[in-house]
């Protein structure tokens, strides 16, 4: 187990390298469809709706590919089926990219031990094409549904009830909480709970004015700002400190600008999947401060969407943009301080810095 898990960094980087094209292709196509529709929402008809569907299809493959190729890096081709199917289940149960990382690691461990089963020679040819994929997928799928899925569903229900219990007594504190939730898993279950909470409030129309309440507009402004900060912050960091990012990450940074502008938080996932301990805290800090600032300074957002695409319909648009810029700068500076250079990571992966870990950084 120690031998297998000591290469976790390399396995995750392999998964990220295969995932990035799906994020870029899917995310940019979805972003362009939203941008060209001009409605701060995914278009529902016409050719732009078809473009959006293609983009969503690309993004929906992101977690399964990440999971599958983490397992592939650990145990070779035998891990692909359990890993990809486990990643798809992670998406279906709402576990997000963190669930995809977990399912990939679980698939790698399960297949590693299945390979140790000794069978008669007449059955050995069945191991890689039948027995390992079948048993591995069953075990990984069972773990994802029965061990991870049900507790996660209960946790999300409890989190929604907790947000509702907070009400709107202290909007700045609520903005800090919602901003942190939006950035914590970038499109995952915690993000969706916070976004759903804000969208539901915006959908509540005041009977006397026919418009959402000022409180609802403020909360959605904070959420809209928080949504765009992780991708914009990561993109900014790649320009400010290029030595701390791989060439693939720099390319992802350019795509993240477009996704951030149009409110697709998933643009920051390649960075978070490659270095979660540096990127996730940076995203949380920047998004929580940005969201709280937008609420405190009086911004409003009537659209159940985020990013700069809602600026034309927002209240106090200058404050909305300023809050997102401040949050993005905070995220960028924080991640730069937390991350090491690519050279340092490569030296460590090659065993130069830590003799106990004989890691080899290699994108498969």
N, C-alpha and C positions, 0 to 999 in steps of 0.2 A: 504493500500500500504506500509506504514512504517513497519507494523508488518511482511509483507511478505518479504520485501527487507532487513530487519535487519539480516536475516539469510543467506545473499548472500554468505558469506565466507564458511559456512557449505555446501550450495548447490553446490558451485564450487568444493569443496573438494570431494563431493560425485561423481560429474561428472568425476573428475580426477581419482578417485579410480577405476571406471568402465572402463575408457579409457586406463589406463596404460597397461593392458594385450594386447590390440590391437596394441599399439605402439611398445611394446617389440616384440611380435610375428611377426608383419608385418615388422617392421624396421630391425630386425636382419636377417630375411629371405631375404629381399631385399638386405641388406648389404652383406650377404654371397654370394648371386648370383653374385653381381658385383665384389666382391673380387676374387671369384674363376674363373670368366671369364677372369680376367687380362686385361680388355680392357678399364677400367675407364669409363664404360657406362653400362646401363642396357642391358643384353644379349637379343638378338632378336630371337635366335633359339636354339633348343636343350632342354635338361631337365633343364638347368639353367634358360632358359627363362620362363619355367613353374614355377620354384621356385620363380622367380622374380614376376610373375603375382600373385602368392599367397601372397607374401609380400606386393605388391601394393594393393591387395584387403583388407588386414588387415589395412594398413595405410588409405585407403579410408573410412573405417568405423570409424576411430578415431574421426573425428569432429561430425558425427551424434550421436555417442554414448555419447560423452561429452555433447552435447546439450540436448539429450534425458534425461540423468540422472541428469542434472541440474534441468530440469523441473520436473522430478520424485521426487527429494528432496524437491521441493517447493509445489507440489500439488498431490503427490502420482501417482498411475498408470495412472490416467487420462491425465497426462502431457506427457506420453511416446510418443504417436503417433505424436502430434504436435511438440514435441521437436526433435524427431529423424528425422522426415521429414523436419523440419526447418533447422536442421543441415546439412542434405543432400543438401538442396538448397544452404546453405551457401558455401558448397564445390563446387557446380556447378557454382555459380556466382563468385567464386574465393575469397570469403571473409575470408577463412582460419579459424584458430582456434579462432581468436577474433570474427569472425562472428558467429561461433558455440556457444561461450559463450553468445553473444547477443541474438541469436535465442532461446537458452535455457531459458534465463531470460524472454524474450517476451512470450514464450509459457507458462511459469509458471504464469505470470501475467494474460494472456488471459484466461487460464483455471480456475484460481482462481475466476475471475469475472463471467465466464460462470456457475460455480457451484452455484452461488447465484441466478440464474434464478429459479423462482418458477413455477412449472408445475403441472397440475392435476395429481392425484395419478396414473391414468392409463398410464401416459407417463413417470413417474419417472424411471421406469426400463430401459427406452431407453437412459436416460441421460449419464451414464458412457460408454455405448458400441456403441452408435450411434451419439447422438446429440453433446456431448462435443468433441469427436474425429473429427467429420466432421466439425463443426463450428470452433473449435480450429485450425485445420490444414488449413482450408481456410483462416482464419484471419492471422495466422503466415506466411503462404506461400505468401499471398498477400503483407504483410509488407516486407518480404525478397526480393521479386521480384520487387515490384513497388516503395517502399520507399528507400530501401538500394541498390538493384542491379544496377539500372540505374545510380544513381549518382556515385557509385563506378566504374562502367565501364568508365564513362566520366573522373573520376579522374585518372584512370590508363592510359588512352590514353594521357591525359595531362602530366602525369609524364614521360611517354616514350618520348614524344616530348621535354620535358625539358632536359632530359638526353642527347638526341641527339644534342640539341642546345649547351650544354656545350662543346661538341667536346672533344679534347684531349689537350687543352691548358695548364692546370695544372693537371698533372696526380695524384699527391699526394692528392690534394683536391678532385679530382674525386674518388680516392680510399677511402677517408674518407666517402664520400657520399654513394658510392656503398656498402661499408662494413656496414654502418648503416642501409641501406635499406634491405640488406640480413638478418640481425639479428632482424629486427623490428618485423616481424611476422612469421619467420621460415617456409617458404614454402607457405606463403599466397600471396596475390596479389602484395604487395610491393616487396617482395622477388623475385617473378617471373618477375617483370618488370626489376629489376636490373640484374638477371641472363640472361634474354632474351637479354638485351642490350649487355652483355659481350659475349654471345654465337654468336650473330649476327656479332660482330666485329671479332671474331675468324674465323667465316665462310667466311670472306672477304679475298680472296687470292690475294696476290701481283702477278701481271702478269709476272714480270721479274724473281722472285725467285720461284714462285709456292708455297709459304708459307705465312701464316698470317704475317702482319706487326709486328714490335717490339712493337708498341703501343698496338695493340690488345692483344699480348701475356702478356704484363705487366698488362693490365686491367683484363684479365682472371685470372692471378695469384692472384691479389688482391681479386677477387671474390671467387676463389677456397679456399684461406686461410680463408676468412670470413665465408664461408659455414661450415667449421668444428669447428670453435671456440665456438659457443653456446653449442653444446652437450659436447665437450671436457671440456669447462670451468665449466659447471654444474656438470659433473662427477668429476672433480678435487675438486670442492667445497664440494661434499658429503664426500670425503676422508679427507679433511682438517678440516671441521667443521661438523662432523656427528650429533651433537646435534641440528643443525638448519634444519634438514631434517627428514621426516618421514621414516619409514622402507620401505614403497613402493617407495619413492623417491630414497632411497639408491639403491634399486634393479634397478630402472630405470637408475641410474647413471652408473651401470655396462654395461647395454645395450647401453647407450649413447656413451660409449667409442668406441664400434664397429661401431655405426652409424656415429660418428664423423670422424673416420678414413676413412670411405668409402664415406663421403660427403653427409650424409643425415641429414640435419639441423633439421628435425622434431624430432630428438632424444631429443631436449631440450624443446619440447612443454609441457610435463607433469609438468615440473618445472614452466614454464611461466604461464600455466593455473591455477596452484595452488596459485602462488604469482606473478602476473604480474607486480606490482609496484616495486618489487625488481629485478626480473629476466630480464625483457625486457630492462631496462636501462643498466644493467650489460652486457647483450649480445651486445647491441649497442656500448657501449664504447670499449669493447674488440675487437669486429669484425672490427670496423672502424679503430682502431689503427693498428691492425694486417694487414688489407688490405693495408693501407697506407705504412706501413713498407715494405711489400713485393714489392710494386711498387717502392718505393724510393730506396731500396737496389738492385734492378735490377732483381728480379725473373721474370720468364716467364712461362706461362702455355698454351700449344697448344690444350689441350683437353677441350671440353665444359662440364666440370665436376669439382668437388671440393674434398676436403679432401686429405689425404695422399696417396690415391691410385694413384694419378696422378704424384707423386714424380718421378717415373722412367722415365717419359717423359718430366718432367719440366726442365726449364733452371734455373741454380743456385739452385739446390734442397736443399742445406743446408740452404740457406736464406729462402726458402719457408717454411721449417719445423720450423726454428727458429722464423719466423714471427707468425706462427700459435701458437707456444708454448707461446710466449710473450702475444699474444692476449688472449689465454686461461687462463693464470695466471691472467691477468688483470680482465677478466670476473669473475673468481673464487673469487678473493680478493674483488671485488666490491660487488658481491652478498652476500658474507659473512658479509660484513659491513652493507648492507642494510636489510638483513633478521634478524628476531628475532628467538629465539630458539623455538622448537616445544612446550616446556613446557609453555613458555610465551603465545603462541598463544592459547594453550589449556585452560590456566587460563582465558584469555580474553573471549574465547568462552563460558566458564562456568559462565561468569558474575562476576568473582572475581575482574578483573581489571576495568571494566566499567559497572557500575550498570545499565546504560541506555540500554545496549544491553545484553539481556538475551539469549546469544547464547550457544548452546550445540554442542561441536565438536563430531560428530558421523559419521562414515562411514557406510552408509546404505547397 
